[in-house]
Amino acid sequence: MTGKALDKKTILLAVLAVLVFLVVQLFAQALGPRVSISWPRSGVHAVFLSNGQVYFGKIEKESRDVLVLGDIFYLKLSKPVLSQEELQNESATSLIKLGNELHGPEDRMAIRQSQILFVEKLKPDSRVVKAIEEYRKGK
């Protein structure tokens, strides 16, 4: 009888130890440091969000929780796009400067890191960068 009681007690302790380990791991992930890439501040970056929106601009500041983007542009589709070829068609998309919308936002945005899927630094010869340069020349 002592052997059976010891086995149940050992199993209970093992299960308890596993549960404690899992709880500690969950807290470590939630509270622990996030991997953060320090982006060069120069140039134009594309910030892809979890809601499907993409913003283009200059990274002004980045912290553990927030990325601040300035000089912002975004794509506006003239109609729903069904294929990659349609997306490449310049008449189907327009690059819009943030700030001219009805609600009148400033040209600066703080984005929660948890909403960012990924960030890309754009090449100087990208079509988006060239369109932004053309916009600035026309100002």
Order of alpha helices (4+ residues) and beta strands (2+ residues): alpha-beta-beta-beta-alpha-beta-beta-beta-alpha
